[in-house]
Amino acid sequence: MNLACATCPVKDSAACAVLTTEERDALAAAGHTRTLKRGEMLFAAGDDEAACATLVSGALKVTAYDQDGNEQILSLVHPSGFIGELFTPFAHHDVVALTESRLCTFARGDIERAIEDYPALARALLRRSQEDLLATRNLLELTAHASAEARLAALLHDFAAAASDSSCHLASSFELPLTRGEIANMLGLTIETVSRKLGELEEMGAVARNGKRGIDVLDPALLQDLSGR
């Protein structure tokens, strides 16, 4: 299905927002909309000519596997995030949908040509790459030095920020895209510790669980303070 930029919910926050209407229309003509079910893979490590994509809705995880076959979650991709490994002969990591996810996908060659044709897009993608690198470094620092409470609070804070319509405040509620096992994997904790610390955050009044996956943010300032963000 061809792209419909006018009704795209991330048209003002995705990298393509820097393009003029005419430039965006030209780029959209080369792209397609794709929907992934939870657990479905966008591309796998080793794929050549892997597609590039902007996430419109849902959530993705970027993963790798150690020599024993254990999964390691390296990063998450939230709506308006860009995914794709440009200028490499093949993909280095798996990218998998955590929830039903909708994406604008492009052949890598089309994005590479767009970068050459539209310098503003190249700068926007470079800026996002720098932000992703900083987020990865922050995650490494968090898992290496922060307490279990701070690790979980930071992850919940980032989910609430990603779910918000504004960069100025956190969303009041959101759905966790990760299972507790995946949270434990990402934060270097045990599932039991994740459950215990989530209960403690509830007792403090920072958040409240709402159903199976829902999280209500009751005290955004407290959550931010606990996270060290």
C-alpha positions as CSV (number, residue, x, y, z in Angstrom):
1,M,0.0,0.0,0.0
2,N,1.4,3.4,-0.9
3,L,2.1,5.9,1.8
4,A,-0.4,8.6,2.9
5,C,1.7,11.3,4.5
6,A,-1.1,13.7,5.2
7,T,-2.7,11.4,7.7
8,C,0.5,10.0,9.2
9,P,0.5,10.4,13.0
10,V,4.3,10.9,13.1
11,K,4.5,13.3,10.1
12,D,5.7,16.1,12.3
13,S,8.2,14.2,14.4
14,A,9.7,11.7,11.9
15,A,13.0,12.5,10.1
16,C,11.0,13.2,6.9
17,A,9.4,16.2,8.7
18,V,12.3,18.3,7.5
19,L,11.3,17.8,3.9
20,T,9.1,20.2,1.9
21,T,5.7,18.9,0.8
22,E,7.0,18.2,-2.7
23,E,10.1,16.4,-1.4
24,R,8.1,14.3,1.0
25,D,5.6,13.3,-1.8
26,A,8.5,12.3,-4.0
27,L,10.0,10.2,-1.2
28,A,6.6,8.7,-0.4
29,A,6.2,7.5,-3.9
30,A,9.1,5.1,-3.4
31,G,7.8,3.7,0.0
32,H,5.1,1.3,1.2
33,T,3.2,0.7,4.4
34,R,3.8,-2.5,6.2
35,T,2.2,-4.0,9.3
36,L,4.0,-6.5,11.5
37,K,2.4,-8.7,14.1
38,R,4.0,-9.2,17.5
39,G,7.0,-11.3,17.1
40,E,7.3,-10.8,13.4
41,M,10.7,-9.8,12.1
42,L,11.4,-6.7,10.0
43,F,14.8,-8.1,9.0
44,A,17.4,-10.5,10.4
45,A,21.1,-10.2,11.0
46,G,22.9,-11.2,7.8
47,D,20.1,-10.0,5.5
48,D,21.4,-8.1,2.5
49,E,19.6,-5.2,1.1
50,A,17.5,-5.0,4.3
51,A,14.7,-2.4,4.2
52,C,14.8,0.9,6.0
53,A,11.8,2.1,7.8
54,T,10.1,4.8,9.9
55,L,8.0,3.3,12.7
56,V,4.5,4.9,12.6
57,S,2.9,3.0,15.5
58,G,3.8,0.1,17.8
59,A,7.3,-0.8,19.1
60,L,10.3,-2.7,17.8
61,K,13.3,-4.3,19.5
62,V,16.8,-4.6,18.2
63,T,18.4,-7.8,19.3
64,A,21.5,-10.0,19.1
65,Y,22.3,-13.5,20.3
66,D,25.3,-14.8,22.1
67,Q,27.2,-18.0,21.3
68,D,24.8,-19.9,23.6
69,G,21.7,-18.7,21.8
70,N,20.6,-16.2,24.5
71,E,18.9,-13.1,23.2
72,Q,20.2,-9.7,24.2
73,I,17.9,-6.7,23.7
74,L,20.2,-3.9,22.5
75,S,17.7,-1.1,22.0
76,L,14.0,-0.2,21.4
77,V,12.4,1.7,18.6
78,H,9.4,4.0,19.4
79,P,7.0,5.7,16.9
80,S,8.8,8.2,14.6
81,G,12.0,6.2,15.1
82,F,14.1,5.3,12.0
83,I,15.5,1.8,11.6
84,G,17.9,0.6,9.0
85,E,21.6,0.1,8.6
86,L,22.8,2.3,5.7
87,F,26.0,1.9,3.8
88,T,26.7,-1.7,5.0
89,P,26.5,-4.8,2.9
90,F,24.2,-6.6,5.3
91,A,22.2,-6.1,8.5
92,H,24.0,-6.7,11.8
93,H,21.1,-7.3,14.1
94,D,17.5,-8.7,14.2
95,V,14.7,-6.2,14.3
96,V,11.4,-7.6,15.7
97,A,8.0,-6.2,16.5
98,L,7.1,-6.1,20.2
99,T,3.5,-5.2,19.5
100,E,1.5,-4.9,16.3
101,S,3.5,-2.3,14.5
102,R,3.0,-0.2,11.4
103,L,5.9,1.1,9.4
104,C,6.8,3.2,6.3
105,T,9.3,1.0,4.5
106,F,11.8,1.9,1.8
107,A,14.4,0.0,-0.1
108,R,17.8,0.9,1.2
109,G,18.9,2.2,-2.2
110,D,15.9,4.6,-2.3
111,I,16.9,6.1,1.1
112,E,20.5,6.4,0.0
113,R,19.4,8.3,-3.1
114,A,17.1,10.5,-1.0
115,I,20.0,11.4,1.3
116,E,22.0,12.5,-1.7
117,D,19.1,14.5,-3.1
118,Y,17.8,16.1,0.2
119,P,20.6,17.4,2.5
120,A,18.1,18.3,5.2
121,L,17.1,14.6,5.4
122,A,20.7,13.5,5.7
123,R,21.2,15.9,8.6
124,A,18.0,14.7,10.3
125,L,19.0,11.1,10.0
126,L,22.5,11.9,11.3
127,R,20.9,13.7,14.3
128,R,18.7,10.7,15.0
129,S,21.8,8.4,14.8
130,Q,23.5,10.5,17.4
131,E,20.4,10.4,19.6
132,D,20.3,6.6,19.2
133,L,24.0,6.3,20.1
134,L,23.5,8.5,23.2
135,A,20.5,6.3,24.2
136,T,22.6,3.2,23.9
137,R,25.4,4.7,26.0
138,N,22.8,5.7,28.6
139,L,21.5,2.2,28.7
140,L,25.0,0.7,29.2
141,E,25.7,3.2,32.0
142,L,22.4,2.5,33.6
143,T,22.8,-1.3,33.6
144,A,26.4,-1.0,34.8
145,H,26.0,1.5,37.7
146,A,22.3,2.3,38.6
147,S,20.2,0.5,41.2
148,A,17.5,-1.9,40.1
149,E,14.9,0.7,41.1
150,A,16.5,3.4,39.0
151,R,16.9,1.0,36.0
152,L,13.2,0.2,36.0
153,A,12.1,3.7,36.7
154,A,14.2,5.0,33.8
155,L,12.7,2.4,31.4
156,L,9.1,3.3,32.5
157,H,10.0,7.0,32.2
158,D,11.2,6.5,28.6
159,F,8.1,4.5,27.7
160,A,5.9,7.3,29.1
161,A,7.9,9.9,27.1
162,A,7.6,7.9,23.9
163,A,3.8,7.6,24.4
164,S,3.3,11.3,24.9
165,D,2.1,13.7,22.3
166,S,4.4,16.4,23.7
167,S,8.1,16.6,24.4
168,C,7.3,18.7,27.5
169,H,5.5,16.0,29.6
170,L,5.0,12.3,30.1
171,A,2.0,10.4,28.9
172,S,-0.4,9.7,31.8
173,S,-0.7,6.1,30.8
174,F,0.8,3.6,28.3
175,E,0.9,-0.1,27.4
176,L,4.1,-1.9,28.2
177,P,5.4,-3.5,25.0
178,L,7.9,-5.7,26.8
179,T,7.1,-8.8,28.9
180,R,8.7,-8.9,32.4
181,G,11.2,-11.4,31.0
182,E,12.2,-8.9,28.3
183,I,12.5,-6.1,30.8
184,A,14.7,-8.2,32.9
185,N,16.8,-9.1,29.9
186,M,17.2,-5.5,28.8
187,L,18.0,-4.2,32.3
188,G,20.3,-7.0,33.5
189,L,17.9,-8.0,36.2
190,T,15.9,-11.1,37.2
191,I,12.2,-11.4,36.5
192,E,11.6,-11.6,40.3
193,T,13.5,-8.3,40.8
194,V,11.5,-6.6,38.1
195,S,8.2,-7.7,39.7
196,R,9.4,-6.6,43.2
197,K,10.6,-3.2,42.1
198,L,7.5,-2.5,40.1
199,G,5.5,-3.2,43.3
200,E,7.7,-0.8,45.2
201,L,7.2,1.9,42.6
202,E,3.5,1.4,43.0
203,E,3.8,1.7,46.8
204,M,5.7,4.9,46.4
205,G,2.9,6.3,44.3
206,A,5.0,6.8,41.2
207,V,3.0,4.4,38.9
208,A,0.1,2.0,39.1
209,R,-0.6,-1.1,37.1
210,N,-3.7,-1.1,35.0
211,G,-4.7,-4.5,33.7
212,K,-2.2,-6.9,32.1
213,R,0.1,-4.4,30.4
214,G,-1.2,-1.0,31.3
215,I,0.8,1.5,33.4
216,D,-0.6,4.7,34.8
217,V,1.9,7.4,35.6
218,L,0.6,8.9,38.9
219,D,3.6,11.1,39.8
220,P,5.7,12.1,36.8
221,A,8.1,14.2,38.9
222,L,8.7,11.3,41.3
223,L,9.2,8.8,38.4
224,Q,11.7,11.2,36.8
225,D,13.5,11.7,40.1
226,L,13.8,8.0,40.7
227,S,15.0,7.4,37.2
228,G,17.8,9.9,37.4
229,R,16.6,11.3,34.0
